[in-house]
């Protein structure tokens, strides 16, 4: 999905000057209420919605980024804008570093899947090499909008195909940081139904056998742990999905500890979608 039309260009700022998290939320809302879709909702309700989201889990992702967001039943469409704080703000980020880039998302309450896809898209953009430097070096709000709009447009369109034959897909990952990135990618492609399970490879057992213990005892326990993502996909997107996953993991023919499997489904009933 192309989210360029969700951007509120008039709200972009390169001189965000809040000093604390509380002050940042107040200033975000003061700016947001200038938007015609948010003004009728009112300052107090918007601040409360953002604060409640922050109390659940901080939206400070680390690396100098935060994505303050909330869902509002009064909204009919998304309102998205970007703020840059040159000095940075203590925003309770996961890595305890100051936040310089804020991507603010106000979402309609009934658009859960689209909301997740938008957050996944934003997260993937922020993970790109050089994007933080480019955003921080932007001096004008209109240029900031252009940079962000281009980043959104550069994202690949979802690979979801029309209804047809289905495949059961397994993605096995021994490197856990890849898990979040792959799940974000699946959501970004409109695949919202998946099950994630834990597994252990044979090394966990072979290393305990007396015959092999002296050779494999150096292996760390966490190298034996794996996550398995299981999902149902349209057969027509199999290769495109694989290419997207390899952009995260690297070439699966050359990388150890990651595998993509898919197989035809003879019969299925029900869904893994729960969001």
C-alpha positions as CSV (number, residue, x, y, z in Angstrom):
1,X,0.0,0.0,0.0
2,X,1.3,3.5,-0.8
3,X,1.1,5.7,2.2
4,X,2.3,8.9,0.6
5,X,-1.2,10.4,0.6
6,X,-1.4,9.9,4.4
7,X,1.3,12.5,4.9
8,X,0.2,15.9,6.4
9,X,2.8,18.1,4.7
10,X,1.8,21.2,6.7
11,X,2.7,19.5,10.0
12,X,6.3,18.6,9.1
13,X,9.0,20.4,11.2
14,X,12.8,20.4,11.3
15,X,13.0,22.5,14.5
16,X,11.2,20.4,17.1
17,X,12.4,22.0,20.4
18,X,10.7,20.0,23.3
19,X,13.0,19.2,26.2
20,X,11.1,16.3,27.9
21,X,8.9,13.5,26.8
22,X,5.8,15.1,28.4
23,X,6.6,18.4,26.7
24,X,7.2,16.6,23.4
25,X,3.7,15.0,23.5
26,X,2.1,18.3,24.3
27,X,3.9,20.0,21.4
28,X,3.1,17.1,19.0
29,X,-0.6,17.6,19.8
30,X,-0.5,21.4,19.7
31,X,0.8,20.9,16.1
32,X,-1.6,18.1,15.3
33,X,-4.7,20.2,16.2
34,X,-3.9,22.4,13.3
35,X,-4.9,19.6,11.0
36,X,-8.6,19.8,10.0
37,X,-9.2,16.1,10.8
38,X,-7.7,16.3,14.3
39,X,-8.8,19.8,15.4
40,X,-12.4,18.6,16.3
41,X,-11.1,15.8,18.5
42,X,-9.4,18.3,20.8
43,X,-6.0,18.7,22.5
44,X,-6.9,16.9,25.7
45,X,-8.2,13.7,24.0
46,X,-5.2,13.5,21.6
47,X,-2.7,14.0,24.5
48,X,-4.4,11.3,26.5
49,X,-4.4,8.8,23.6
50,X,-0.7,9.3,23.0
51,X,0.2,9.1,26.7
52,X,-1.8,5.9,27.2
53,X,0.1,4.4,24.3
54,X,3.5,5.5,25.8
55,X,2.5,4.1,29.2
56,X,1.9,0.6,27.6
57,X,5.3,0.5,25.9
58,X,7.6,3.4,24.8
59,X,7.5,4.1,21.1
60,X,11.1,5.2,21.3
61,X,12.7,2.4,19.1
62,X,16.3,3.3,19.8
63,X,18.9,4.6,17.4
64,X,17.4,8.1,17.7
65,X,14.0,7.2,16.4
66,X,10.5,7.2,17.9
67,X,7.0,6.5,16.3
68,X,4.4,8.1,18.7
69,X,1.1,6.7,17.5
70,X,-2.5,6.0,18.6
71,X,-5.8,5.0,17.2
72,X,-8.8,7.3,17.4
73,X,-12.5,6.3,16.7
74,X,-13.2,9.8,15.4
75,X,-10.7,9.6,12.5
76,X,-11.7,8.4,9.0
77,X,-8.1,8.4,7.6
78,X,-4.5,8.4,8.8
79,X,-2.6,11.6,9.6
80,X,1.2,11.1,9.5
81,X,4.0,13.6,9.9
82,X,7.7,13.8,10.7
83,X,9.5,16.0,13.3
84,X,13.2,16.5,13.6
85,X,14.8,17.5,16.9
86,X,18.4,18.6,16.2
87,X,19.4,18.4,20.0
88,X,17.4,15.3,20.7
89,X,14.8,14.5,23.5
90,X,14.9,12.0,26.3
91,X,11.9,9.9,25.2
92,X,12.4,6.7,27.3
93,X,13.8,5.0,24.2
94,X,14.7,1.3,24.4
95,X,18.4,2.1,24.2
96,X,18.2,5.1,26.6
97,X,19.5,7.4,23.8
98,X,18.0,10.7,22.9
99,X,15.4,10.8,20.1
100,X,16.0,13.0,17.1
101,X,13.5,11.7,14.6
102,X,9.8,11.5,15.4
103,X,7.3,9.9,12.9
104,X,3.9,10.6,14.3
105,X,0.9,8.5,13.3
106,X,-2.7,9.1,14.2
107,X,-4.8,6.2,12.9
108,X,-8.5,5.4,12.5
109,X,-9.7,2.9,15.2
110,X,-11.1,0.4,12.7
111,X,-8.0,0.1,10.5
112,X,-5.8,-2.3,12.5
113,X,-4.3,-4.1,9.5
114,X,-3.5,-0.9,7.6
115,X,-2.1,0.6,10.8
116,X,0.3,-2.4,11.3
117,X,1.4,-2.2,7.7
118,X,2.1,1.5,8.0
119,X,4.1,1.0,11.2
120,X,6.1,-1.8,9.5
121,X,6.8,0.4,6.5
122,X,8.0,3.2,8.8
123,X,10.2,0.8,10.8
124,X,11.8,-0.5,7.6
125,X,12.5,3.0,6.3
126,X,14.1,4.0,9.6
127,X,16.3,0.9,9.5
128,X,17.8,1.9,6.1
129,X,21.4,3.0,6.0
130,X,21.9,6.8,5.8
131,X,18.2,7.8,6.4
132,X,18.9,9.3,9.9
133,X,21.7,11.4,8.5
134,X,19.6,12.6,5.6
135,X,16.7,13.5,7.8
136,X,18.9,15.3,10.4
137,X,20.7,17.4,7.7
138,X,17.4,18.6,6.3
139,X,16.8,22.3,7.2
140,X,13.4,23.1,5.6
141,X,10.1,21.5,6.4
142,X,9.1,21.2,2.7
143,X,12.4,19.4,2.0
144,X,11.8,17.1,4.9
145,X,8.4,16.2,3.5
146,X,10.0,15.5,0.1
147,X,12.7,13.2,1.6
148,X,10.1,11.2,3.6
149,X,7.7,11.0,0.7
150,X,10.4,9.7,-1.5
151,X,11.4,7.1,1.1
152,X,7.7,6.0,1.3
153,X,7.5,5.8,-2.5
154,X,10.7,3.8,-2.7
155,X,9.2,1.0,-0.7
156,X,8.1,-1.9,-2.8
157,X,4.4,-2.4,-3.3
158,X,2.9,-5.4,-1.4
159,X,3.5,-8.7,-3.2
160,X,0.1,-10.1,-2.2
161,X,-1.5,-11.7,-5.2
162,X,-5.1,-12.4,-6.1
163,X,-6.9,-15.3,-4.5
164,X,-5.8,-18.7,-5.9
165,X,-3.8,-21.7,-4.9
166,X,-2.2,-21.5,-1.5
167,X,1.1,-22.7,0.0
168,X,2.2,-23.4,3.5
169,X,5.3,-21.4,4.2
170,X,7.9,-22.1,7.0
171,X,10.6,-19.5,7.8
172,X,13.2,-20.9,10.2
173,X,15.5,-18.4,11.9
174,X,18.3,-19.1,14.3
175,X,19.4,-15.4,14.4
176,X,16.6,-13.9,16.5
177,X,17.1,-10.2,15.5
178,X,16.0,-11.4,12.0
179,X,12.6,-12.4,13.5
180,X,11.3,-8.9,14.1
181,X,12.4,-7.7,10.7
182,X,10.8,-10.7,8.9
183,X,7.6,-10.3,10.8
184,X,7.5,-6.6,9.9
185,X,8.1,-7.5,6.3
186,X,5.2,-10.0,6.3
187,X,2.9,-7.4,7.8
188,X,4.1,-4.8,5.3
189,X,3.1,-7.2,2.5
190,X,-0.4,-7.7,3.9
191,X,0.3,-11.1,5.5
192,X,-1.2,-10.6,8.9
193,X,-1.8,-14.3,9.9
194,X,1.2,-16.3,11.2
195,X,2.2,-18.6,14.0
196,X,5.6,-18.3,15.7
197,X,7.0,-21.3,17.5
198,X,10.3,-22.3,19.3
199,X,12.5,-25.1,18.1
200,X,16.0,-26.5,18.8
201,X,18.4,-27.9,16.3
202,X,20.1,-31.2,16.6
203,X,23.3,-29.6,17.9
204,X,21.5,-29.1,21.3
205,X,21.2,-32.9,21.6
206,X,24.4,-34.1,19.8
207,X,26.5,-31.8,22.1
208,X,25.2,-33.8,25.1
209,X,26.2,-37.2,23.7
210,X,29.5,-38.5,25.2
211,X,30.9,-39.3,21.8
212,X,30.6,-35.7,20.5
213,X,30.6,-33.6,23.7
214,X,34.3,-32.8,23.6
215,X,34.0,-31.5,20.0
216,X,30.7,-29.6,20.4
217,X,30.8,-28.6,24.0
218,X,32.0,-25.1,23.0
219,X,28.7,-24.4,21.2
220,X,26.6,-21.8,23.0
221,X,23.0,-22.7,24.0
222,X,21.5,-19.8,22.2
223,X,22.9,-21.1,18.9
224,X,20.6,-24.1,19.3
225,X,17.4,-22.0,19.7
226,X,15.3,-21.2,16.6
227,X,12.1,-19.4,15.8
228,X,9.7,-20.9,13.2
229,X,7.2,-18.7,11.4
230,X,4.4,-20.6,9.8
231,X,2.0,-18.8,7.5
232,X,-0.3,-19.5,4.5
233,X,0.6,-17.5,1.3
234,X,-0.8,-17.2,-2.2
235,X,1.3,-19.4,-4.5
236,X,1.9,-16.6,-6.9
237,X,4.0,-14.6,-4.3
238,X,6.3,-17.3,-3.2
239,X,9.4,-16.2,-5.1
240,X,8.8,-12.5,-4.5
241,X,8.4,-13.2,-0.8
242,X,11.6,-15.2,-0.8
243,X,13.5,-12.3,-2.4
244,X,12.1,-9.9,0.3
245,X,13.2,-12.2,3.1
246,X,16.7,-12.6,1.6
247,X,17.0,-8.8,1.7
248,X,16.9,-9.2,5.5
249,X,18.7,-12.5,6.0
250,X,21.1,-12.5,3.1
251,X,21.4,-15.3,0.5
252,X,19.9,-18.4,2.1
253,X,22.2,-20.7,0.1
254,X,25.1,-19.1,1.8
255,X,23.8,-18.3,5.3
256,X,23.7,-20.8,8.1
257,X,20.8,-20.9,10.5
258,X,18.0,-19.7,8.2
259,X,15.7,-21.6,5.9
260,X,12.6,-20.9,3.7
261,X,10.3,-23.8,3.0
262,X,7.0,-23.9,1.2
263,X,4.7,-26.7,0.2
264,X,1.4,-27.1,-1.6
265,X,-1.8,-27.3,0.6
266,X,-4.2,-30.0,-0.3
267,X,-6.9,-28.8,2.1
268,X,-7.3,-26.1,4.7
269,X,-9.9,-24.5,6.8
270,X,-9.7,-21.5,9.1
271,X,-7.2,-18.7,9.4
272,X,-4.2,-17.6,11.4
273,X,-5.2,-14.0,11.2
274,X,-5.9,-12.5,14.7
275,X,-5.1,-8.8,14.2
